[in-house]
């Protein structure tokens, strides 16, 4: 499992998205930050809406820790193969 400290990443979003996209289904990233990650959570919802689960491990006030679990392997922009009739 990769652990990201958002206070130490220069290009947080890009590195985080790359890390998430490299995960296999069932794997997760662990993150920590000194503030509530509301903007980051909104970006994940927009980009990966059906592919992840967000789980808080520590909910502030001085430190937030959470895991982002990959629950579906859905390549952004990839066409549906049609096998499941679009139900997965």
PDB file of N, CA, C and O in Angstrom, chain B, residues numbered from 101:
ATOM      1  N   UNK B 101       0.854  -1.180   0.000  1.00  0.00           N
ATOM      2  CA  UNK B 101       0.000   0.000   0.000  1.00  0.00           C
ATOM      3  C   UNK B 101       0.895   1.237   0.000  1.00  0.00           C
ATOM      4  O   UNK B 101       1.831   1.338   0.793  1.00  0.00           O
ATOM      5  N   UNK B 102       0.601   2.165  -0.888  1.00  0.00           N
ATOM      6  CA  UNK B 102       1.323   3.431  -0.946  1.00  0.00           C
ATOM      7  C   UNK B 102       0.718   4.407   0.050  1.00  0.00           C
ATOM      8  O   UNK B 102      -0.500   4.458   0.224  1.00  0.00           O
ATOM      9  N   UNK B 103       1.585   5.188   0.709  1.00  0.00           N
ATOM     10  CA  UNK B 103       1.133   6.198   1.666  1.00  0.00           C
ATOM     11  C   UNK B 103       1.577   7.557   1.150  1.00  0.00           C
ATOM     12  O   UNK B 103       2.752   7.757   0.843  1.00  0.00           O
ATOM     13  N   UNK B 104       0.639   8.487   1.053  1.00  0.00           N
ATOM     14  CA  UNK B 104       0.911   9.841   0.577  1.00  0.00           C
ATOM     15  C   UNK B 104       0.689  10.824   1.714  1.00  0.00           C
ATOM     16  O   UNK B 104      -0.379  10.839   2.326  1.00  0.00           O
ATOM     17  N   UNK B 105       1.694  11.645   2.000  1.00  0.00           N
ATOM     18  CA  UNK B 105       1.543  12.752   2.940  1.00  0.00           C
ATOM     19  C   UNK B 105       1.340  13.995   2.082  1.00  0.00           C
ATOM     20  O   UNK B 105       2.284  14.486   1.462  1.00  0.00           O
ATOM     21  N   UNK B 106       0.125  14.497   2.044  1.00  0.00           N
ATOM     22  CA  UNK B 106      -0.196  15.596   1.134  1.00  0.00           C
ATOM     23  C   UNK B 106       0.555  16.878   1.447  1.00  0.00           C
ATOM     24  O   UNK B 106       0.698  17.731   0.571  1.00  0.00           O
ATOM     25  N   UNK B 107       1.035  17.036   2.663  1.00  0.00           N
ATOM     26  CA  UNK B 107       1.807  18.225   3.015  1.00  0.00           C
ATOM     27  C   UNK B 107       3.175  18.223   2.332  1.00  0.00           C
ATOM     28  O   UNK B 107       3.813  19.270   2.224  1.00  0.00           O
ATOM     29  N   UNK B 108       3.627  17.062   1.873  1.00  0.00           N
ATOM     30  CA  UNK B 108       4.970  16.954   1.303  1.00  0.00           C
ATOM     31  C   UNK B 108       4.993  16.749  -0.204  1.00  0.00           C
ATOM     32  O   UNK B 108       6.066  16.683  -0.803  1.00  0.00           O
ATOM     33  N   UNK B 109       3.848  16.650  -0.809  1.00  0.00           N
ATOM     34  CA  UNK B 109       3.806  16.450  -2.258  1.00  0.00           C
ATOM     35  C   UNK B 109       3.701  17.786  -2.978  1.00  0.00           C
ATOM     36  O   UNK B 109       2.871  18.624  -2.624  1.00  0.00           O
ATOM     37  N   UNK B 110       4.537  17.984  -3.982  1.00  0.00           N
ATOM     38  CA  UNK B 110       4.511  19.234  -4.738  1.00  0.00           C
ATOM     39  C   UNK B 110       3.319  19.267  -5.696  1.00  0.00           C
ATOM     40  O   UNK B 110       2.590  20.258  -5.752  1.00  0.00           O
ATOM     41  N   UNK B 111       3.131  18.209  -6.429  1.00  0.00           N
ATOM     42  CA  UNK B 111       2.028  18.139  -7.388  1.00  0.00           C
ATOM     43  C   UNK B 111       1.055  17.063  -6.926  1.00  0.00           C
ATOM     44  O   UNK B 111       0.946  16.002  -7.540  1.00  0.00           O
ATOM     45  N   UNK B 112       0.368  17.344  -5.864  1.00  0.00           N
ATOM     46  CA  UNK B 112      -0.468  16.385  -5.165  1.00  0.00           C
ATOM     47  C   UNK B 112      -1.445  15.647  -6.060  1.00  0.00           C
ATOM     48  O   UNK B 112      -1.438  14.416  -6.092  1.00  0.00           O
ATOM     49  N   UNK B 113      -2.268  16.356  -6.772  1.00  0.00           N
ATOM     50  CA  UNK B 113      -3.337  15.718  -7.537  1.00  0.00           C
ATOM     51  C   UNK B 113      -2.793  14.773  -8.594  1.00  0.00           C
ATOM     52  O   UNK B 113      -3.247  13.633  -8.689  1.00  0.00           O
ATOM     53  N   UNK B 114      -1.835  15.218  -9.385  1.00  0.00           N
ATOM     54  CA  UNK B 114      -1.298  14.384 -10.458  1.00  0.00           C
ATOM     55  C   UNK B 114      -0.656  13.120  -9.902  1.00  0.00           C
ATOM     56  O   UNK B 114      -0.899  12.032 -10.423  1.00  0.00           O
ATOM     57  N   UNK B 115       0.157  13.239  -8.858  1.00  0.00           N
ATOM     58  CA  UNK B 115       0.807  12.072  -8.268  1.00  0.00           C
ATOM     59  C   UNK B 115      -0.217  11.114  -7.678  1.00  0.00           C
ATOM     60  O   UNK B 115      -0.087   9.897  -7.809  1.00  0.00           O
ATOM     61  N   UNK B 116      -1.217  11.657  -7.041  1.00  0.00           N
ATOM     62  CA  UNK B 116      -2.250  10.837  -6.426  1.00  0.00           C
ATOM     63  C   UNK B 116      -3.075  10.105  -7.481  1.00  0.00           C
ATOM     64  O   UNK B 116      -3.346   8.913  -7.332  1.00  0.00           O
ATOM     65  N   UNK B 117      -3.477  10.798  -8.538  1.00  0.00           N
ATOM     66  CA  UNK B 117      -4.241  10.161  -9.602  1.00  0.00           C
ATOM     67  C   UNK B 117      -3.427   9.046 -10.265  1.00  0.00           C
ATOM     68  O   UNK B 117      -3.960   7.972 -10.542  1.00  0.00           O
ATOM     69  N   UNK B 118      -2.145   9.295 -10.517  1.00  0.00           N
ATOM     70  CA  UNK B 118      -1.290   8.262 -11.109  1.00  0.00           C
ATOM     71  C   UNK B 118      -1.187   7.054 -10.184  1.00  0.00           C
ATOM     72  O   UNK B 118      -1.265   5.911 -10.635  1.00  0.00           O
ATOM     73  N   UNK B 119      -1.014   7.308  -8.901  1.00  0.00           N
ATOM     74  CA  UNK B 119      -0.943   6.214  -7.933  1.00  0.00           C
ATOM     75  C   UNK B 119      -2.225   5.410  -7.899  1.00  0.00           C
ATOM     76  O   UNK B 119      -2.183   4.181  -7.844  1.00  0.00           O
ATOM     77  N   UNK B 120      -3.368   6.082  -7.932  1.00  0.00           N
ATOM     78  CA  UNK B 120      -4.652   5.393  -7.908  1.00  0.00           C
ATOM     79  C   UNK B 120      -4.847   4.555  -9.172  1.00  0.00           C
ATOM     80  O   UNK B 120      -5.299   3.412  -9.096  1.00  0.00           O
ATOM     81  N   UNK B 121      -4.511   5.112 -10.317  1.00  0.00           N
ATOM     82  CA  UNK B 121      -4.710   4.406 -11.580  1.00  0.00           C
ATOM     83  C   UNK B 121      -3.832   3.168 -11.697  1.00  0.00           C
ATOM     84  O   UNK B 121      -4.172   2.243 -12.434  1.00  0.00           O
ATOM     85  N   UNK B 122      -2.713   3.132 -10.988  1.00  0.00           N
ATOM     86  CA  UNK B 122      -1.825   1.971 -11.022  1.00  0.00           C
ATOM     87  C   UNK B 122      -2.274   0.863 -10.068  1.00  0.00           C
ATOM     88  O   UNK B 122      -1.749  -0.249 -10.135  1.00  0.00           O
ATOM     89  N   UNK B 123      -3.227   1.140  -9.190  1.00  0.00           N
ATOM     90  CA  UNK B 123      -3.702   0.126  -8.255  1.00  0.00           C
ATOM     91  C   UNK B 123      -4.481  -0.965  -8.974  1.00  0.00           C
ATOM     92  O   UNK B 123      -5.131  -0.718  -9.990  1.00  0.00           O
ATOM     93  N   UNK B 124      -4.407  -2.164  -8.435  1.00  0.00           N
ATOM     94  CA  UNK B 124      -5.287  -3.248  -8.870  1.00  0.00           C
ATOM     95  C   UNK B 124      -6.567  -3.147  -8.044  1.00  0.00           C
ATOM     96  O   UNK B 124      -6.562  -2.574  -6.955  1.00  0.00           O
ATOM     97  N   UNK B 125      -7.649  -3.696  -8.555  1.00  0.00           N
ATOM     98  CA  UNK B 125      -8.902  -3.712  -7.799  1.00  0.00           C
ATOM     99  C   UNK B 125      -8.649  -4.414  -6.466  1.00  0.00           C
ATOM    100  O   UNK B 125      -8.034  -5.479  -6.423  1.00  0.00           O
ATOM    101  N   UNK B 126      -9.128  -3.809  -5.382  1.00  0.00           N
ATOM    102  CA  UNK B 126      -8.934  -4.347  -4.039  1.00  0.00           C
ATOM    103  C   UNK B 126      -7.785  -3.703  -3.289  1.00  0.00           C
ATOM    104  O   UNK B 126      -7.691  -3.851  -2.071  1.00  0.00           O
ATOM    105  N   UNK B 127      -6.910  -2.993  -3.983  1.00  0.00           N
ATOM    106  CA  UNK B 127      -5.802  -2.302  -3.329  1.00  0.00           C
ATOM    107  C   UNK B 127      -6.238  -0.894  -2.950  1.00  0.00           C
ATOM    108  O   UNK B 127      -7.277  -0.409  -3.398  1.00  0.00           O
ATOM    109  N   UNK B 128      -5.419  -0.237  -2.107  1.00  0.00           N
ATOM    110  CA  UNK B 128      -5.770   1.119  -1.691  1.00  0.00           C
ATOM    111  C   UNK B 128      -4.530   1.969  -1.486  1.00  0.00           C
ATOM    112  O   UNK B 128      -3.412   1.468  -1.369  1.00  0.00           O
ATOM    113  N   UNK B 129      -4.765   3.266  -1.447  1.00  0.00           N
ATOM    114  CA  UNK B 129      -3.763   4.260  -1.080  1.00  0.00           C
ATOM    115  C   UNK B 129      -4.132   4.778   0.296  1.00  0.00           C
ATOM    116  O   UNK B 129      -5.314   4.877   0.626  1.00  0.00           O
ATOM    117  N   UNK B 130      -3.140   5.108   1.095  1.00  0.00           N
ATOM    118  CA  UNK B 130      -3.409   5.769   2.369  1.00  0.00           C
ATOM    119  C   UNK B 130      -2.852   7.179   2.282  1.00  0.00           C
ATOM    120  O   UNK B 130      -1.742   7.391   1.793  1.00  0.00           O
ATOM    121  N   UNK B 131      -3.630   8.139   2.759  1.00  0.00           N
ATOM    122  CA  UNK B 131      -3.237   9.540   2.687  1.00  0.00           C
ATOM    123  C   UNK B 131      -3.346  10.196   4.046  1.00  0.00           C
ATOM    124  O   UNK B 131      -4.111   9.761   4.908  1.00  0.00           O
ATOM    125  N   UNK B 132      -2.565  11.255   4.224  1.00  0.00           N
ATOM    126  CA  UNK B 132      -2.673  12.069   5.431  1.00  0.00           C
ATOM    127  C   UNK B 132      -2.533  13.535   5.040  1.00  0.00           C
ATOM    128  O   UNK B 132      -1.853  13.878   4.072  1.00  0.00           O
ATOM    129  N   UNK B 133      -3.188  14.384   5.811  1.00  0.00           N
ATOM    130  CA  UNK B 133      -3.143  15.824   5.551  1.00  0.00           C
ATOM    131  C   UNK B 133      -3.455  16.562   6.843  1.00  0.00           C
ATOM    132  O   UNK B 133      -4.009  15.993   7.784  1.00  0.00           O
ATOM    133  N   UNK B 134      -3.094  17.824   6.871  1.00  0.00           N
ATOM    134  CA  UNK B 134      -3.341  18.655   8.044  1.00  0.00           C
ATOM    135  C   UNK B 134      -4.678  19.362   7.974  1.00  0.00           C
ATOM    136  O   UNK B 134      -5.040  20.090   8.898  1.00  0.00           O
ATOM    137  N   UNK B 135      -5.418  19.162   6.896  1.00  0.00           N
ATOM    138  CA  UNK B 135      -6.741  19.770   6.770  1.00  0.00           C
ATOM    139  C   UNK B 135      -7.682  18.791   6.083  1.00  0.00           C
ATOM    140  O   UNK B 135      -7.239  17.857   5.414  1.00  0.00           O
ATOM    141  N   UNK B 136      -8.969  19.005   6.250  1.00  0.00           N
ATOM    142  CA  UNK B 136      -9.978  18.124   5.651  1.00  0.00           C
ATOM    143  C   UNK B 136      -9.847  18.169   4.126  1.00  0.00           C
ATOM    144  O   UNK B 136      -9.797  19.254   3.546  1.00  0.00           O
ATOM    145  N   UNK B 137      -9.793  17.018   3.477  1.00  0.00           N
ATOM    146  CA  UNK B 137      -9.534  16.949   2.033  1.00  0.00           C
ATOM    147  C   UNK B 137     -10.794  17.066   1.176  1.00  0.00           C
ATOM    148  O   UNK B 137     -11.005  16.243   0.285  1.00  0.00           O
ATOM    149  N   UNK B 138     -11.618  18.051   1.421  1.00  0.00           N
ATOM    150  CA  UNK B 138     -12.895  18.178   0.714  1.00  0.00           C
ATOM    151  C   UNK B 138     -12.708  18.388  -0.790  1.00  0.00           C
ATOM    152  O   UNK B 138     -13.409  17.767  -1.588  1.00  0.00           O
ATOM    153  N   UNK B 139     -11.789  19.241  -1.180  1.00  0.00           N
ATOM    154  CA  UNK B 139     -11.563  19.502  -2.611  1.00  0.00           C
ATOM    155  C   UNK B 139     -11.059  18.245  -3.308  1.00  0.00           C
ATOM    156  O   UNK B 139     -11.511  17.913  -4.404  1.00  0.00           O
ATOM    157  N   UNK B 140     -10.133  17.556  -2.678  1.00  0.00           N
ATOM    158  CA  UNK B 140      -9.593  16.335  -3.256  1.00  0.00           C
ATOM    159  C   UNK B 140     -10.675  15.262  -3.390  1.00  0.00           C
ATOM    160  O   UNK B 140     -10.721  14.546  -4.390  1.00  0.00           O
ATOM    161  N   UNK B 141     -11.532  15.153  -2.398  1.00  0.00           N
ATOM    162  CA  UNK B 141     -12.614  14.181  -2.465  1.00  0.00           C
ATOM    163  C   UNK B 141     -13.574  14.520  -3.614  1.00  0.00           C
ATOM    164  O   UNK B 141     -14.059  13.622  -4.303  1.00  0.00           O
ATOM    165  N   UNK B 142     -13.843  15.799  -3.815  1.00  0.00           N
ATOM    166  CA  UNK B 142     -14.708  16.220  -4.924  1.00  0.00           C
ATOM    167  C   UNK B 142     -14.063  15.893  -6.277  1.00  0.00           C
ATOM    168  O   UNK B 142     -14.759  15.484  -7.206  1.00  0.00           O
ATOM    169  N   UNK B 143     -12.753  16.066  -6.393  1.00  0.00           N
ATOM    170  CA  UNK B 143     -12.055  15.722  -7.633  1.00  0.00           C
ATOM    171  C   UNK B 143     -12.123  14.222  -7.905  1.00  0.00           C
ATOM    172  O   UNK B 143     -12.324  13.802  -9.045  1.00  0.00           O
ATOM    173  N   UNK B 144     -11.957  13.414  -6.855  1.00  0.00           N
ATOM    174  CA  UNK B 144     -12.064  11.964  -7.026  1.00  0.00           C
ATOM    175  C   UNK B 144     -13.464  11.579  -7.472  1.00  0.00           C
ATOM    176  O   UNK B 144     -13.624  10.719  -8.338  1.00  0.00           O
ATOM    177  N   UNK B 145     -14.468  12.198  -6.897  1.00  0.00           N
ATOM    178  CA  UNK B 145     -15.849  11.888  -7.272  1.00  0.00           C
ATOM    179  C   UNK B 145     -16.095  12.216  -8.742  1.00  0.00           C
ATOM    180  O   UNK B 145     -16.774  11.470  -9.448  1.00  0.00           O
ATOM    181  N   UNK B 146     -15.545  13.324  -9.192  1.00  0.00           N
ATOM    182  CA  UNK B 146     -15.732  13.732 -10.590  1.00  0.00           C
ATOM    183  C   UNK B 146     -14.992  12.801 -11.557  1.00  0.00           C
ATOM    184  O   UNK B 146     -15.525  12.439 -12.606  1.00  0.00           O
ATOM    185  N   UNK B 147     -13.780  12.421 -11.203  1.00  0.00           N
ATOM    186  CA  UNK B 147     -12.926  11.652 -12.113  1.00  0.00           C
ATOM    187  C   UNK B 147     -13.160  10.139 -12.046  1.00  0.00           C
ATOM    188  O   UNK B 147     -13.059   9.452 -13.063  1.00  0.00           O
ATOM    189  N   UNK B 148     -13.469   9.625 -10.867  1.00  0.00           N
ATOM    190  CA  UNK B 148     -13.553   8.167 -10.668  1.00  0.00           C
ATOM    191  C   UNK B 148     -14.849   7.758  -9.965  1.00  0.00           C
ATOM    192  O   UNK B 148     -14.813   6.855  -9.129  1.00  0.00           O
ATOM    193  N   UNK B 149     -15.943   8.358 -10.254  1.00  0.00           N
ATOM    194  CA  UNK B 149     -17.172   8.251  -9.454  1.00  0.00           C
ATOM    195  C   UNK B 149     -17.578   6.839  -9.042  1.00  0.00           C
ATOM    196  O   UNK B 149     -18.041   6.654  -7.916  1.00  0.00           O
ATOM    197  N   UNK B 150     -17.428   5.862  -9.884  1.00  0.00           N
ATOM    198  CA  UNK B 150     -17.857   4.497  -9.549  1.00  0.00           C
ATOM    199  C   UNK B 150     -16.686   3.557  -9.271  1.00  0.00           C
ATOM    200  O   UNK B 150     -16.889   2.350  -9.141  1.00  0.00           O
ATOM    201  N   UNK B 151     -15.476   4.082  -9.179  1.00  0.00           N
ATOM    202  CA  UNK B 151     -14.291   3.230  -9.097  1.00  0.00           C
ATOM    203  C   UNK B 151     -13.609   3.214  -7.742  1.00  0.00           C
ATOM    204  O   UNK B 151     -12.632   2.487  -7.565  1.00  0.00           O
ATOM    205  N   UNK B 152     -14.084   3.984  -6.788  1.00  0.00           N
ATOM    206  CA  UNK B 152     -13.350   4.083  -5.533  1.00  0.00           C
ATOM    207  C   UNK B 152     -14.294   4.107  -4.333  1.00  0.00           C
ATOM    208  O   UNK B 152     -15.493   4.362  -4.449  1.00  0.00           O
ATOM    209  N   UNK B 153     -13.692   3.827  -3.171  1.00  0.00           N
ATOM    210  CA  UNK B 153     -14.389   3.987  -1.888  1.00  0.00           C
ATOM    211  C   UNK B 153     -13.448   4.756  -0.966  1.00  0.00           C
ATOM    212  O   UNK B 153     -12.274   4.409  -0.839  1.00  0.00           O
ATOM    213  N   UNK B 154     -13.957   5.778  -0.337  1.00  0.00           N
ATOM    214  CA  UNK B 154     -13.196   6.681   0.520  1.00  0.00           C
ATOM    215  C   UNK B 154     -13.491   6.310   1.966  1.00  0.00           C
ATOM    216  O   UNK B 154     -14.654   6.292   2.369  1.00  0.00           O
ATOM    217  N   UNK B 155     -12.455   6.011   2.760  1.00  0.00           N
ATOM    218  CA  UNK B 155     -12.643   5.579   4.143  1.00  0.00           C
ATOM    219  C   UNK B 155     -11.751   6.400   5.076  1.00  0.00           C
ATOM    220  O   UNK B 155     -10.526   6.365   4.965  1.00  0.00           O
ATOM    221  N   UNK B 156     -12.376   7.140   5.996  1.00  0.00           N
ATOM    222  CA  UNK B 156     -11.600   7.917   6.964  1.00  0.00           C
ATOM    223  C   UNK B 156     -11.055   7.012   8.056  1.00  0.00           C
ATOM    224  O   UNK B 156     -11.777   6.177   8.601  1.00  0.00           O
ATOM    225  N   UNK B 157      -9.775   7.181   8.372  1.00  0.00           N
ATOM    226  CA  UNK B 157      -9.134   6.472   9.471  1.00  0.00           C
ATOM    227  C   UNK B 157      -8.994   7.383  10.682  1.00  0.00           C
ATOM    228  O   UNK B 157      -9.072   6.929  11.823  1.00  0.00           O
ATOM    229  N   UNK B 158      -8.786   8.665  10.426  1.00  0.00           N
ATOM    230  CA  UNK B 158      -8.668   9.677  11.478  1.00  0.00           C
ATOM    231  C   UNK B 158      -9.282  10.958  10.935  1.00  0.00           C
ATOM    232  O   UNK B 158      -8.901  11.428   9.863  1.00  0.00           O
ATOM    233  N   UNK B 159     -10.221  11.515  11.666  1.00  0.00           N
ATOM    234  CA  UNK B 159     -11.021  12.643  11.175  1.00  0.00           C
ATOM    235  C   UNK B 159     -10.731  13.916  11.960  1.00  0.00           C
ATOM    236  O   UNK B 159     -11.611  14.443  12.639  1.00  0.00           O
ATOM    237  N   UNK B 160      -9.482  14.416  11.867  1.00  0.00           N
ATOM    238  CA  UNK B 160      -9.078  15.688  12.452  1.00  0.00           C
ATOM    239  C   UNK B 160      -9.141  15.732  13.962  1.00  0.00           C
ATOM    240  O   UNK B 160      -9.301  14.688  14.596  1.00  0.00           O
ATOM    241  N   UNK B 161      -9.023  16.882  14.548  1.00  0.00           N
ATOM    242  CA  UNK B 161      -8.903  18.197  13.916  1.00  0.00           C
ATOM    243  C   UNK B 161      -7.479  18.557  13.492  1.00  0.00           C
ATOM    244  O   UNK B 161      -7.298  19.451  12.665  1.00  0.00           O
ATOM    245  N   UNK B 162      -6.462  17.880  14.043  1.00  0.00           N
ATOM    246  CA  UNK B 162      -5.080  18.227  13.696  1.00  0.00           C
ATOM    247  C   UNK B 162      -4.523  17.422  12.529  1.00  0.00           C
ATOM    248  O   UNK B 162      -3.616  17.870  11.828  1.00  0.00           O
ATOM    249  N   UNK B 163      -5.069  16.242  12.331  1.00  0.00           N
ATOM    250  CA  UNK B 163      -4.587  15.367  11.272  1.00  0.00           C
ATOM    251  C   UNK B 163      -5.752  14.558  10.716  1.00  0.00           C
ATOM    252  O   UNK B 163      -6.570  14.023  11.464  1.00  0.00           O
ATOM    253  N   UNK B 164      -5.812  14.480   9.394  1.00  0.00           N
ATOM    254  CA  UNK B 164      -6.802  13.634   8.715  1.00  0.00           C
ATOM    255  C   UNK B 164      -6.033  12.523   8.030  1.00  0.00           C
ATOM    256  O   UNK B 164      -5.033  12.769   7.355  1.00  0.00           O
ATOM    257  N   UNK B 165      -6.502  11.302   8.208  1.00  0.00           N
ATOM    258  CA  UNK B 165      -5.936  10.135   7.531  1.00  0.00           C
ATOM    259  C   UNK B 165      -7.090   9.369   6.905  1.00  0.00           C
ATOM    260  O   UNK B 165      -8.154   9.231   7.508  1.00  0.00           O
ATOM    261  N   UNK B 166      -6.875   8.871   5.695  1.00  0.00           N
ATOM    262  CA  UNK B 166      -7.921   8.108   5.037  1.00  0.00           C
ATOM    263  C   UNK B 166      -7.310   7.178   4.004  1.00  0.00           C
ATOM    264  O   UNK B 166      -6.147   7.314   3.623  1.00  0.00           O
ATOM    265  N   UNK B 167      -8.120   6.233   3.566  1.00  0.00           N
ATOM    266  CA  UNK B 167      -7.727   5.315   2.511  1.00  0.00           C
ATOM    267  C   UNK B 167      -8.675   5.495   1.332  1.00  0.00           C
ATOM    268  O   UNK B 167      -9.867   5.757   1.496  1.00  0.00           O
ATOM    269  N   UNK B 168      -8.113   5.346   0.154  1.00  0.00           N
ATOM    270  CA  UNK B 168      -8.910   5.349  -1.066  1.00  0.00           C
ATOM    271  C   UNK B 168      -8.756   3.957  -1.667  1.00  0.00           C
ATOM    272  O   UNK B 168      -7.678   3.585  -2.130  1.00  0.00           O
ATOM    273  N   UNK B 169      -9.841   3.196  -1.655  1.00  0.00           N
ATOM    274  CA  UNK B 169      -9.851   1.819  -2.146  1.00  0.00           C
ATOM    275  C   UNK B 169     -10.308   1.789  -3.600  1.00  0.00           C
ATOM    276  O   UNK B 169     -11.284   2.445  -3.963  1.00  0.00           O
ATOM    277  N   UNK B 170      -9.609   1.037  -4.418  1.00  0.00           N
ATOM    278  CA  UNK B 170     -10.043   0.856  -5.803  1.00  0.00           C
ATOM    279  C   UNK B 170     -11.014  -0.318  -5.828  1.00  0.00           C
ATOM    280  O   UNK B 170     -10.634  -1.454  -5.543  1.00  0.00           O
ATOM    281  N   UNK B 171     -12.262  -0.041  -6.167  1.00  0.00           N
ATOM    282  CA  UNK B 171     -13.286  -1.080  -6.153  1.00  0.00           C
ATOM    283  C   UNK B 171     -13.697  -1.514  -7.556  1.00  0.00           C
ATOM    284  O   UNK B 171     -14.465  -2.462  -7.720  1.00  0.00           O
ATOM    285  N   UNK B 172     -13.188  -0.823  -8.555  1.00  0.00           N
ATOM    286  CA  UNK B 172     -13.557  -1.138  -9.935  1.00  0.00           C
ATOM    287  C   UNK B 172     -12.445  -0.647 -10.850  1.00  0.00           C
ATOM    288  O   UNK B 172     -11.909   0.442 -10.645  1.00  0.00           O
ATOM    289  N   UNK B 173     -12.100  -1.425 -11.841  1.00  0.00           N
ATOM    290  CA  UNK B 173     -11.050  -1.027 -12.772  1.00  0.00           C
ATOM    291  C   UNK B 173     -11.700  -0.396 -13.990  1.00  0.00           C
ATOM    292  O   UNK B 173     -12.031  -1.067 -14.968  1.00  0.00           O
ATOM    293  N   UNK B 174     -11.867   0.881 -13.899  1.00  0.00           N
ATOM    294  CA  UNK B 174     -12.550   1.629 -14.951  1.00  0.00           C
ATOM    295  C   UNK B 174     -11.583   2.674 -15.480  1.00  0.00           C
ATOM    296  O   UNK B 174     -11.374   3.708 -14.847  1.00  0.00           O
ATOM    297  N   UNK B 175     -11.000   2.411 -16.627  1.00  0.00           N
ATOM    298  CA  UNK B 175     -10.069   3.364 -17.220  1.00  0.00           C
ATOM    299  C   UNK B 175     -10.827   4.615 -17.633  1.00  0.00           C
ATOM    300  O   UNK B 175     -11.857   4.531 -18.303  1.00  0.00           O
ATOM    301  N   UNK B 176     -10.324   5.761 -17.238  1.00  0.00           N
ATOM    302  CA  UNK B 176     -10.978   7.020 -17.564  1.00  0.00           C
ATOM    303  C   UNK B 176     -10.994   7.198 -19.071  1.00  0.00           C
ATOM    304  O   UNK B 176      -9.949   7.190 -19.721  1.00  0.00           O
ATOM    305  N   UNK B 177     -12.189   7.359 -19.619  1.00  0.00           N
ATOM    306  CA  UNK B 177     -12.337   7.569 -21.043  1.00  0.00           C
ATOM    307  C   UNK B 177     -12.342   6.296 -21.871  1.00  0.00           C
ATOM    308  O   UNK B 177     -12.528   6.362 -23.086  1.00  0.00           O
ATOM    309  N   UNK B 178     -12.141   5.130 -21.245  1.00  0.00           N
ATOM    310  CA  UNK B 178     -12.138   3.879 -22.003  1.00  0.00           C
ATOM    311  C   UNK B 178     -13.560   3.485 -22.361  1.00  0.00           C
ATOM    312  O   UNK B 178     -14.466   3.617 -21.538  1.00  0.00           O
ATOM    313  N   UNK B 179     -13.765   3.007 -23.572  1.00  0.00           N
ATOM    314  CA  UNK B 179     -15.114   2.593 -23.961  1.00  0.00           C
ATOM    315  C   UNK B 179     -15.511   1.303 -23.254  1.00  0.00           C
ATOM    316  O   UNK B 179     -14.657   0.496 -22.887  1.00  0.00           O
ATOM    317  N   UNK B 180     -16.787   1.121 -23.072  1.00  0.00           N
ATOM    318  CA  UNK B 180     -17.331  -0.096 -22.479  1.00  0.00           C
ATOM    319  C   UNK B 180     -17.172  -1.235 -23.481  1.00  0.00           C
ATOM    320  O   UNK B 180     -17.359  -1.038 -24.682  1.00  0.00           O
ATOM    321  N   UNK B 181     -16.829  -2.423 -22.993  1.00  0.00           N
ATOM    322  CA  UNK B 181     -16.664  -3.571 -23.894  1.00  0.00           C
ATOM    323  C   UNK B 181     -18.002  -4.159 -24.312  1.00  0.00           C
ATOM    324  O   UNK B 181     -18.070  -4.877 -25.310  1.00  0.00           O
ATOM    325  N   UNK B 182     -19.081  -3.870 -23.563  1.00  0.00           N
ATOM    326  CA  UNK B 182     -20.405  -4.352 -23.902  1.00  0.00           C
ATOM    327  C   UNK B 182     -20.767  -5.688 -23.299  1.00  0.00           C
ATOM    328  O   UNK B 182     -21.931  -6.084 -23.347  1.00  0.00           O
ATOM    329  N   UNK B 183     -19.801  -6.403 -22.726  1.00  0.00           N
ATOM    330  CA  UNK B 183     -20.051  -7.737 -22.185  1.00  0.00           C
ATOM    331  C   UNK B 183     -21.134  -7.749 -21.117  1.00  0.00           C
ATOM    332  O   UNK B 183     -21.969  -8.654 -21.095  1.00  0.00           O
ATOM    333  N   UNK B 184     -21.134  -6.774 -20.245  1.00  0.00           N
ATOM    334  CA  UNK B 184     -22.093  -6.748 -19.132  1.00  0.00           C
ATOM    335  C   UNK B 184     -23.312  -5.885 -19.448  1.00  0.00           C
ATOM    336  O   UNK B 184     -24.127  -5.634 -18.560  1.00  0.00           O
ATOM    337  N   UNK B 185     -23.452  -5.438 -20.655  1.00  0.00           N
ATOM    338  CA  UNK B 185     -24.541  -4.532 -21.061  1.00  0.00           C
ATOM    339  C   UNK B 185     -24.503  -3.209 -20.309  1.00  0.00           C
ATOM    340  O   UNK B 185     -25.532  -2.561 -20.116  1.00  0.00           O
ATOM    341  N   UNK B 186     -23.307  -2.815 -19.887  1.00  0.00           N
ATOM    342  CA  UNK B 186     -23.140  -1.536 -19.199  1.00  0.00           C
ATOM    343  C   UNK B 186     -23.574  -1.532 -17.753  1.00  0.00           C
ATOM    344  O   UNK B 186     -23.744  -0.463 -17.168  1.00  0.00           O
ATOM    345  N   UNK B 187     -23.759  -2.707 -17.153  1.00  0.00           N
ATOM    346  CA  UNK B 187     -24.212  -2.762 -15.757  1.00  0.00           C
ATOM    347  C   UNK B 187     -23.068  -2.767 -14.768  1.00  0.00           C
ATOM    348  O   UNK B 187     -23.312  -2.717 -13.563  1.00  0.00           O
ATOM    349  N   UNK B 188     -21.822  -2.826 -15.227  1.00  0.00           N
ATOM    350  CA  UNK B 188     -20.673  -2.829 -14.306  1.00  0.00           C
ATOM    351  C   UNK B 188     -19.682  -1.778 -14.703  1.00  0.00           C
ATOM    352  O   UNK B 188     -18.650  -1.626 -14.050  1.00  0.00           O
TER     353      UNK B 188
END
